[in-house]
Amino acid sequence: MTNNEEFQDEIGDNHISNTAKNPVREDAFAISDEEKIEKIKKDVENILITLGMDLTDDSLKGTPNRVAKMFVKEIFGGLNPAKKPKASTFDNNYKYGEMLVEKNITLYSTCEHHLLPIIGRAHVAYISKGTVIGLSKMNRIVEFYAKRPQVQERLTMQIVQELQQALGTADVACVIDAKHLCVNSRGIKDIESSTVTAEFGGKFKDPQTKREFLDYIKMETKF
């Protein structure tokens, strides 16, 4: 293994990212989704054949196409800016002045270093500055930025930045607690550990406000 390969492996194993934006090429959408599926399908076929798999088997013959469609249409669909959810906002006519917390948002993403799943929960909050956003839109923003090769730190920041822009306020916070299968199922194989990241903007940098938010997300919800 060359020194450069060792360096790249170290970056991946330590989950290091060099940019707060997803490293997407300028020509990323120069071809259609259907063309991408065809290209990825051939690459998956080659991987499986190289591993020695028999693609004439009924169980495997459709796998390259299934994987290609999954990559383009589902788990990496958030790379496409055309799929960005419209963040509908409304005037805060009822003058609600406390923080609003949407907790336990289910999160599925993919580690960009090993292309293995990240599974966890996102907790998001904001304090209105005259504008409110639909609750489901908060979930959809989390989903949009999660559906791409990611690192958790970047994902946390992107969720906060998107809500800050939509709401016109810096007073937004996000905490993510997630398991990384690149840690749980390979490498160190620690099935118990999870990773927690947080981004606090505006009033959430105040220790008392931050503590209030963290206390809310610890509340156990039962119905």
C-alpha positions as CSV (number, residue, x, y, z in Angstrom):
1,M,0.0,0.0,0.0
2,T,1.4,3.4,-1.0
3,N,1.7,6.3,1.5
4,N,-1.2,8.1,-0.3
5,E,-3.5,5.1,0.1
6,E,-2.6,4.8,3.8
7,F,-3.4,8.5,4.2
8,Q,-6.8,8.1,2.4
9,D,-7.6,5.1,4.6
10,E,-6.7,7.1,7.7
11,I,-9.1,9.9,6.7
12,G,-11.9,7.3,6.1
13,D,-11.3,5.3,9.3
14,N,-11.3,8.5,11.4
15,H,-14.4,9.9,9.6
16,I,-12.6,13.2,8.6
17,S,-14.2,15.6,6.2
18,N,-12.4,18.5,4.4
19,T,-15.4,20.6,3.5
20,A,-18.7,21.7,4.9
21,K,-20.3,21.2,1.5
22,N,-20.8,17.8,-0.2
23,P,-18.0,17.4,-2.7
24,V,-20.2,17.2,-5.8
25,R,-18.7,17.8,-9.3
26,E,-20.0,20.6,-11.5
27,D,-21.1,18.1,-14.1
28,A,-22.9,15.9,-11.6
29,F,-26.3,16.3,-13.3
30,A,-25.1,16.5,-16.9
31,I,-26.7,13.1,-17.5
32,S,-30.2,11.9,-16.6
33,D,-31.1,9.6,-13.8
34,E,-31.8,6.8,-16.3
35,E,-28.3,7.1,-17.8
36,K,-26.8,7.1,-14.3
37,I,-28.7,3.9,-13.5
38,E,-27.4,2.1,-16.6
39,K,-23.8,3.1,-15.8
40,I,-24.0,2.1,-12.1
41,K,-25.7,-1.1,-13.1
42,K,-22.7,-2.1,-15.2
43,D,-20.3,-1.2,-12.4
44,V,-22.2,-3.3,-9.8
45,E,-22.3,-6.2,-12.2
46,N,-18.5,-5.9,-12.5
47,I,-18.0,-5.8,-8.8
48,L,-20.1,-8.9,-8.2
49,I,-18.5,-10.8,-11.1
50,T,-15.0,-9.8,-9.7
51,L,-16.1,-11.2,-6.3
52,G,-16.9,-14.5,-8.0
53,M,-20.7,-14.3,-7.9
54,D,-22.9,-16.1,-10.5
55,L,-25.2,-13.5,-11.9
56,T,-27.2,-16.1,-13.7
57,D,-28.7,-17.2,-10.4
58,D,-32.3,-16.1,-9.9
59,S,-31.4,-14.3,-6.6
60,L,-28.6,-12.2,-8.1
61,K,-29.6,-11.5,-11.7
62,G,-31.7,-8.4,-10.8
63,T,-29.3,-7.2,-8.1
64,P,-27.2,-4.8,-10.3
65,N,-30.4,-3.0,-11.5
66,R,-31.9,-2.9,-8.0
67,V,-28.7,-1.4,-6.5
68,A,-28.4,1.2,-9.3
69,K,-32.0,2.3,-8.9
70,M,-31.6,2.4,-5.1
71,F,-28.5,4.6,-5.4
72,V,-30.0,7.1,-7.8
73,K,-33.6,7.2,-6.7
74,E,-33.4,6.5,-3.0
75,I,-30.4,6.6,-0.7
76,F,-28.5,9.2,-2.8
77,G,-31.5,11.1,-4.1
78,G,-30.7,14.1,-1.9
79,L,-27.7,14.9,-4.1
80,N,-30.1,16.3,-6.7
81,P,-31.0,19.9,-5.9
82,A,-34.2,19.4,-7.9
83,K,-35.4,17.2,-5.1
84,K,-34.9,19.8,-2.4
85,P,-38.2,20.1,-0.4
86,K,-40.0,23.5,-0.6
87,A,-39.7,24.9,2.9
88,S,-43.2,26.5,3.2
89,T,-43.2,29.1,6.0
90,F,-46.0,31.1,7.6
91,D,-46.4,34.2,9.7
92,N,-46.4,33.5,13.4
93,N,-49.8,35.0,13.8
94,Y,-50.4,33.4,17.2
95,K,-47.3,35.0,18.6
96,Y,-45.8,31.8,20.0
97,G,-42.6,32.9,21.6
98,E,-40.9,29.8,23.0
99,M,-38.8,27.3,21.2
100,L,-40.4,24.7,19.0
101,V,-38.7,21.2,19.2
102,E,-39.2,18.4,16.7
103,K,-37.4,15.4,18.3
104,N,-36.7,11.8,17.4
105,I,-36.8,12.4,13.6
106,T,-35.8,9.1,12.1
107,L,-32.6,9.5,10.1
108,Y,-31.0,7.2,7.5
109,S,-27.9,8.3,5.8
110,T,-24.7,6.8,4.2
111,C,-21.2,7.2,5.4
112,E,-19.2,8.7,2.5
113,H,-16.0,6.9,3.5
114,H,-17.3,3.3,3.3
115,L,-20.8,3.6,1.8
116,L,-22.3,1.9,4.8
117,P,-25.5,3.1,6.6
118,I,-25.8,5.7,9.3
119,I,-28.9,5.2,11.4
120,G,-30.1,7.4,14.1
121,R,-32.3,10.3,15.3
122,A,-32.2,14.0,14.7
123,H,-33.6,16.6,17.2
124,V,-34.3,20.0,15.7
125,A,-35.5,23.2,17.3
126,Y,-36.0,26.9,16.5
127,I,-37.2,30.1,18.1
128,S,-39.5,32.1,15.8
129,K,-38.5,35.6,14.7
130,G,-42.0,36.1,13.1
131,T,-42.0,33.1,10.9
132,V,-42.9,29.4,11.5
133,I,-42.4,26.3,9.3
134,G,-44.6,23.3,8.8
135,L,-43.6,20.4,11.1
136,S,-43.3,17.9,8.3
137,K,-41.0,20.2,6.4
138,M,-38.4,19.9,9.2
139,N,-38.5,16.1,8.8
140,R,-38.2,16.5,5.0
141,I,-35.2,18.8,5.3
142,V,-33.4,16.2,7.5
143,E,-34.3,13.5,5.0
144,F,-33.1,15.6,2.0
145,Y,-29.6,16.3,3.4
146,A,-29.3,12.7,4.8
147,K,-30.0,11.1,1.4
148,R,-26.4,11.4,0.1
149,P,-22.9,10.2,1.0
150,Q,-22.3,12.1,4.2
151,V,-20.4,12.8,7.4
152,Q,-22.5,13.5,10.4
153,E,-20.9,16.8,11.3
154,R,-21.6,18.2,7.9
155,L,-25.2,16.9,8.0
156,T,-25.9,18.5,11.3
157,M,-24.6,21.9,10.0
158,Q,-26.6,21.6,6.8
159,I,-29.8,21.1,8.6
160,V,-29.3,24.1,10.8
161,Q,-28.2,26.3,7.9
162,E,-31.2,25.3,5.8
163,L,-33.7,26.1,8.6
164,Q,-31.9,29.4,9.4
165,Q,-32.3,30.5,5.8
166,A,-35.9,29.4,5.6
167,L,-37.0,31.0,8.8
168,G,-34.9,34.1,8.6
169,T,-33.3,33.6,12.0
170,A,-30.1,32.3,13.5
171,D,-32.0,30.8,16.4
172,V,-31.9,27.1,15.2
173,A,-30.3,24.0,16.8
174,C,-29.8,20.4,15.8
175,V,-28.5,17.4,17.7
176,I,-28.0,14.0,15.9
177,D,-27.4,10.7,17.7
178,A,-26.5,7.9,15.2
179,K,-24.9,4.6,14.8
180,H,-22.4,4.2,12.0
181,L,-22.2,0.7,10.5
182,C,-18.7,1.4,9.3
183,V,-17.8,1.4,13.0
184,N,-20.4,-1.1,14.2
185,S,-20.0,-3.8,11.5
186,R,-16.3,-3.5,10.3
187,G,-13.0,-2.1,11.6
188,I,-13.3,-1.9,15.4
189,K,-16.7,-3.6,15.3
190,D,-18.1,-1.7,18.3
191,I,-21.8,-2.4,18.2
192,E,-22.6,-0.3,21.3
193,S,-21.1,3.0,20.3
194,S,-23.0,5.9,18.7
195,T,-21.9,9.3,17.5
196,V,-23.5,12.6,18.8
197,T,-23.1,15.9,16.9
198,A,-24.6,19.3,17.6
199,E,-24.9,22.7,16.0
200,F,-26.3,25.6,18.0
201,G,-27.1,28.9,16.4
202,G,-28.1,32.3,17.8
203,K,-29.9,32.2,21.1
204,F,-29.1,28.4,21.4
205,K,-25.5,29.3,22.2
206,D,-26.8,30.8,25.5
207,P,-26.1,28.1,28.1
208,Q,-29.7,28.3,29.6
209,T,-31.4,28.1,26.2
210,K,-29.1,25.2,25.2
211,R,-29.9,23.4,28.4
212,E,-33.7,23.8,27.9
213,F,-33.4,22.3,24.4
214,L,-31.3,19.4,25.6
215,D,-33.8,18.8,28.5
216,Y,-36.7,18.7,26.0
217,I,-35.0,16.0,23.8
218,K,-34.4,13.8,26.8
219,M,-38.1,13.7,27.6
220,E,-39.6,10.2,27.1
221,T,-42.6,10.3,24.7
222,K,-45.3,7.6,25.2
223,F,-48.8,7.5,23.9
